């Protein structure tokens, strides 16, 4: 598995400030607005983001063991854990929750400054079962915060954080899900598939079948067997199973194209 480095540490403060500024501007009806996250409202996503920061600090910085017991799938455990947290946070006022999100985010930024980004850390499950570089785990954390803020902004009719400075690293992180999506498709050695994401912050990558695995590379392959094309605005939705995502354009081998289009960069 090739890791294509993504730098995100310096971006966390700006995304956090955008979130807390937004939360403090919302009225009661906006705070209770429905979102694409099932039964979660805007305030519930804010509560989840607080849990994301505090949970990561507790596990990674402070060594608290948090996770499913043996035999319980991670996705199921996470769903129950998140719902319990959100139910408790519904007792908090919007102002209190916004203050807590800000404070926890600042502590998380302080923690990031202590990390050796080049060391091997825990796996990023949707990218590979193998240990990932710490920078990749940090990029995953960044993409989660960015996506949830996008969902809040959609719900309250505010512009998204769509500039290239933020979009490019999010997509550069999500694209690591492509080899996993292709793993179940039988293909000869040397076959390649291109992913073209057009728009501000977009790019082109290719995956190539080599030594019985799919490997990810930047740029287009000169002779792809299949090519998938979409926009930046749609790509992040595809990678996160957003109900508003539309099917990308696929040319060439339909099985490879369809498999790539199903790449998912979240725990589902």
C-alpha positions as CSV (number, residue, x, y, z in Angstrom):
1,X,0.0,0.0,0.0
2,X,1.5,3.3,-1.1
3,X,0.7,6.3,1.2
4,X,0.5,9.6,-0.6
5,X,1.4,12.2,2.0
6,X,-1.2,14.8,3.0
7,X,-0.3,17.7,5.3
8,X,-3.2,18.9,7.5
9,X,-1.9,19.9,10.9
10,X,-1.8,23.6,10.1
11,X,-5.4,23.5,8.9
12,X,-7.2,22.4,12.1
13,X,-7.3,25.8,13.8
14,X,-9.0,27.5,10.8
15,X,-11.6,24.8,10.4
16,X,-12.3,24.8,14.1
17,X,-12.8,28.6,14.1
18,X,-15.1,28.4,11.2
19,X,-17.2,25.9,13.1
20,X,-17.4,27.7,16.4
21,X,-18.1,31.0,14.7
22,X,-20.9,29.4,12.8
23,X,-22.4,27.6,15.8
24,X,-22.5,30.9,17.8
25,X,-24.5,32.5,15.0
26,X,-27.2,29.9,14.8
27,X,-30.7,30.4,16.1
28,X,-32.9,27.7,17.8
29,X,-34.5,26.6,14.6
30,X,-31.1,26.2,12.8
31,X,-29.7,24.4,15.8
32,X,-32.5,21.9,15.5
33,X,-32.4,21.6,11.7
34,X,-32.3,18.1,10.2
35,X,-29.1,16.9,8.6
36,X,-28.1,14.1,6.2
37,X,-26.9,12.1,9.3
38,X,-30.1,10.2,9.9
39,X,-32.0,11.4,13.0
40,X,-29.1,13.7,14.0
41,X,-29.8,17.4,14.1
42,X,-27.3,20.2,13.7
43,X,-26.7,20.3,17.5
44,X,-26.1,16.6,17.5
45,X,-23.3,16.8,14.9
46,X,-21.7,19.5,17.0
47,X,-21.9,17.2,20.0
48,X,-20.4,14.4,18.0
49,X,-17.5,16.7,17.0
50,X,-16.9,17.4,20.7
51,X,-16.8,13.6,21.3
52,X,-14.3,13.2,18.4
53,X,-11.9,15.6,20.0
54,X,-12.2,14.4,23.6
55,X,-12.2,10.7,22.6
56,X,-9.0,11.0,20.6
57,X,-7.3,13.0,23.3
58,X,-8.4,10.4,25.9
59,X,-7.2,7.4,23.8
60,X,-4.1,8.7,22.0
61,X,-2.8,11.3,24.4
62,X,-3.8,9.8,27.8
63,X,-3.9,6.1,27.1
64,X,-7.5,5.4,28.0
65,X,-8.7,2.2,26.5
66,X,-11.8,2.9,24.4
67,X,-13.2,0.5,21.9
68,X,-15.5,-2.4,21.3
69,X,-15.3,-5.5,23.4
70,X,-14.2,-8.8,21.7
71,X,-16.7,-9.9,19.1
72,X,-18.5,-6.6,18.7
73,X,-18.1,-4.9,15.3
74,X,-16.5,-1.5,15.4
75,X,-19.2,0.2,13.4
76,X,-22.0,-1.1,15.7
77,X,-20.0,-0.1,18.8
78,X,-19.4,3.4,17.4
79,X,-23.1,3.9,16.6
80,X,-24.1,3.0,20.2
81,X,-21.3,5.0,21.7
82,X,-22.1,8.1,19.6
83,X,-25.8,7.9,20.3
84,X,-25.3,7.7,24.1
85,X,-23.0,10.7,24.0
86,X,-25.4,12.8,21.9
87,X,-28.3,11.9,24.1
88,X,-26.3,13.3,27.1
89,X,-25.2,16.4,25.2
90,X,-28.8,17.3,24.4
91,X,-29.0,18.6,28.0
92,X,-26.5,21.3,27.1
93,X,-27.3,24.8,25.8
94,X,-26.0,25.7,22.3
95,X,-23.7,28.3,23.9
96,X,-22.2,25.8,26.3
97,X,-21.7,23.3,23.6
98,X,-20.0,25.8,21.3
99,X,-17.7,26.8,24.1
100,X,-16.8,23.2,24.8
101,X,-16.2,22.5,21.1
102,X,-13.8,25.5,21.0
103,X,-11.9,24.5,24.1
104,X,-11.6,20.8,23.1
105,X,-10.4,21.8,19.7
106,X,-7.7,23.9,21.1
107,X,-6.5,21.1,23.3
108,X,-6.5,18.8,20.3
109,X,-4.4,21.3,18.3
110,X,-1.9,21.3,21.2
111,X,-1.7,17.5,21.0
112,X,-1.1,17.5,17.3
113,X,2.0,19.7,17.8
114,X,3.6,16.9,19.9
115,X,3.3,14.1,17.3
116,X,6.0,12.5,15.1
117,X,4.1,12.6,11.9
118,X,6.5,10.2,10.2
119,X,6.1,7.4,12.8
120,X,3.8,4.5,12.2
121,X,0.6,4.6,14.2
122,X,-2.7,2.9,14.3
123,X,-4.4,1.7,11.1
124,X,-7.0,3.8,9.2
125,X,-9.5,1.0,8.8
126,X,-11.1,2.1,5.5
127,X,-7.6,2.6,3.8
128,X,-5.7,-0.5,5.0
129,X,-5.5,-2.9,8.0
130,X,-1.8,-2.2,8.2
131,X,-0.4,0.5,10.5
132,X,-0.6,3.9,8.9
133,X,1.8,6.8,9.2
134,X,0.7,9.2,11.9
135,X,0.2,11.9,9.3
136,X,-2.4,9.7,7.7
137,X,-4.3,9.3,10.9
138,X,-4.2,13.0,11.5
139,X,-5.4,13.6,7.9
140,X,-8.3,11.2,8.6
141,X,-9.1,13.2,11.8
142,X,-9.1,16.4,9.7
143,X,-11.3,15.0,7.0
144,X,-13.9,13.9,9.6
145,X,-14.1,17.4,11.1
146,X,-14.3,19.0,7.6
147,X,-17.1,16.6,6.5
148,X,-19.2,17.1,9.6
149,X,-18.9,20.9,9.3
150,X,-20.0,20.6,5.6
151,X,-23.1,18.7,6.8
152,X,-23.9,21.4,9.3
153,X,-23.4,24.1,6.7
154,X,-25.7,22.3,4.2
155,X,-28.4,21.9,6.9
156,X,-28.5,25.6,7.7
157,X,-28.0,26.9,4.1
158,X,-24.5,28.3,4.7
159,X,-21.6,28.1,2.1
160,X,-19.3,25.1,2.5
161,X,-15.6,25.1,3.1
162,X,-14.9,24.4,-0.5
163,X,-11.7,26.3,-1.3
164,X,-8.8,24.4,-2.7
165,X,-6.7,24.8,0.5
166,X,-9.2,22.6,2.4
167,X,-10.7,20.5,-0.4
168,X,-7.4,19.2,-1.8
169,X,-6.2,17.6,1.5
170,X,-9.6,16.1,2.2
171,X,-9.8,14.4,-1.2
172,X,-6.1,13.5,-1.0
173,X,-7.0,11.6,2.2
174,X,-10.2,10.0,0.9
175,X,-8.5,8.6,-2.2
176,X,-6.6,6.1,0.0
177,X,-9.9,4.2,0.1
178,X,-9.7,3.4,-3.6
179,X,-7.4,0.3,-3.4
180,X,-9.7,-1.2,-0.8
181,X,-12.7,-0.7,-3.1
182,X,-10.9,-2.4,-6.0
183,X,-9.6,-5.3,-3.9
184,X,-12.6,-7.6,-4.7
185,X,-12.3,-7.2,-8.5
186,X,-10.2,-9.8,-10.3
187,X,-7.8,-8.1,-12.7
188,X,-4.5,-9.0,-14.4
189,X,-1.2,-7.6,-13.2
190,X,-0.6,-4.1,-14.7
191,X,-4.2,-3.1,-15.2
192,X,-4.9,0.5,-14.1
193,X,-7.9,2.7,-13.4
194,X,-7.9,6.5,-13.3
195,X,-9.9,8.7,-10.9
196,X,-10.3,12.3,-12.2
197,X,-11.8,14.8,-9.8
198,X,-12.4,18.1,-11.5
199,X,-12.8,21.5,-9.8
200,X,-11.1,23.6,-7.3
201,X,-8.9,21.4,-5.1
202,X,-9.4,18.4,-7.4
203,X,-6.7,16.2,-8.9
204,X,-6.1,12.9,-10.8
205,X,-4.9,9.6,-9.3
206,X,-4.6,6.1,-10.6
207,X,-4.6,2.7,-9.0
208,X,-2.6,-0.1,-10.6
209,X,-2.8,-3.9,-10.0
210,X,0.7,-5.1,-8.9
211,X,1.8,-8.2,-7.0
212,X,-1.8,-9.2,-6.4
213,X,-2.7,-5.9,-4.8
214,X,-3.9,-2.5,-5.9
215,X,-1.5,0.4,-5.4
216,X,-2.3,4.1,-5.4
217,X,-0.3,6.7,-7.3
218,X,-0.6,10.4,-8.1
219,X,-1.4,11.5,-11.6
220,X,-3.2,9.7,-14.5
221,X,-2.1,6.4,-15.9
222,X,-1.3,6.6,-19.6
223,X,-3.3,3.4,-20.5
224,X,-6.1,2.9,-18.0
225,X,-8.5,0.1,-18.4
226,X,-11.2,2.2,-16.8
227,X,-11.6,5.8,-15.8
228,X,-13.9,7.4,-13.3
229,X,-14.6,11.2,-13.6
230,X,-16.5,13.4,-11.2
231,X,-16.4,16.9,-9.5
232,X,-14.9,17.9,-6.2
233,X,-18.3,18.7,-4.9
234,X,-19.6,15.3,-5.7
235,X,-16.4,13.3,-4.9
236,X,-16.5,14.0,-1.1
237,X,-20.1,13.0,-1.1
238,X,-19.4,9.8,-2.9
239,X,-16.6,8.9,-0.4
240,X,-18.9,9.6,2.6
241,X,-22.1,7.9,1.4
242,X,-23.9,11.2,1.2
243,X,-27.5,10.7,0.0
244,X,-27.0,13.6,-2.4
245,X,-24.1,12.0,-4.3
246,X,-24.7,11.2,-7.9
247,X,-23.1,8.5,-9.9
248,X,-19.8,9.5,-11.5
249,X,-19.0,9.1,-15.2
250,X,-17.4,5.8,-15.9
251,X,-15.6,4.8,-19.2
252,X,-13.9,1.6,-20.0
253,X,-14.2,-1.5,-17.9
254,X,-17.5,-1.2,-16.1
255,X,-16.7,-3.5,-13.2
256,X,-13.6,-1.6,-12.2
257,X,-15.3,1.7,-12.6
258,X,-18.3,0.7,-10.5
259,X,-16.0,-0.7,-7.8
260,X,-14.0,2.5,-7.6
261,X,-17.1,4.6,-7.5
262,X,-18.1,2.6,-4.3
263,X,-14.9,3.6,-2.4
264,X,-15.9,4.7,1.1
265,X,-13.7,6.7,3.4
266,X,-15.7,6.4,6.5
267,X,-16.5,3.6,9.0
268,X,-19.7,2.1,7.8
